[in-house]
Amino acid sequence: MRLLALVFAVLIIALQWPLWVGKGSWLRAWQLDHQLSEQRARNEKLKERNAALAAEVRDLKAGTDAIEERARNELGMIRQDEVFMQVLDHPVGAGSVPATANTAR
């Protein structure tokens, strides 16, 4: 009787093995589901990026505002009658003295 119970236990384990560890197991299905959700999140980010790029392309083709903004920001261009002023921020510390004060001494 004990041998029969042992044989049944081994048969049950043998039948359950593919369900838990085999090629189409629950673990594999869970891993694939996790990979699928990660890929969907990546795809969503890429769709948003593509939409932004498409809007920028439409703006560049249709209007001059985007072209002017790029020329100003990326190339440092200004209009013909504009005056360009650059303000430099540097911290004023205890040891720093303005350049005009150094030359006056």
LINTAKA-V802239 format. One record per residue. N is the residue number from 1. OMEGA is omega in degrees with one decimal (NA if undefined). Layout:
n = (N;N)
omega = (OMEGA;OMEGA)
//
This chain:
n = (1;2;3;4;5;6;7;8;9;10;11;12;13;14;15;16;17;18;19;20;21;22;23;24;25;26;27;28;29;30;31;32;33;34;35;36;37;38;39;40;41;42;43;44;45;46;47;48;49;50;51;52;53;54;55;56;57;58;59;60;61;62;63;64;65;66;67;68;69;70;71;72;73;74;75;76;77;78;79;80;81;82;83;84;85;86;87;88;89;90;91;92;93;94;95;96;97;98;99;100;101;102;103;104;105)
omega = (179.9;178.7;179.0;177.7;178.1;178.6;177.7;178.7;178.5;178.3;178.7;177.8;179.9;178.8;-178.7;-176.1;179.7;-179.9;-175.2;-172.1;-172.6;-175.2;-179.8;-173.8;176.8;179.5;178.9;178.1;178.4;178.3;179.5;176.9;177.9;177.8;179.8;179.7;175.9;-179.7;177.4;178.1;177.3;179.2;179.8;177.8;179.8;176.4;178.1;178.8;179.2;178.1;178.5;178.7;178.6;178.2;178.8;178.3;177.6;-179.5;178.9;179.9;-171.9;-172.2;-179.7;-178.4;-179.1;178.6;179.4;179.6;178.0;179.9;179.7;-174.3;-173.2;-175.3;179.1;-177.8;176.0;177.5;-173.0;-176.2;179.6;174.8;-178.3;177.0;179.9;179.6;179.4;176.9;172.4;-174.9;177.3;-179.0;-179.1;-176.4;-176.9;179.8;178.3;-176.5;-179.3;180.0;179.6;-177.4;-178.8;-177.5;NA)
//
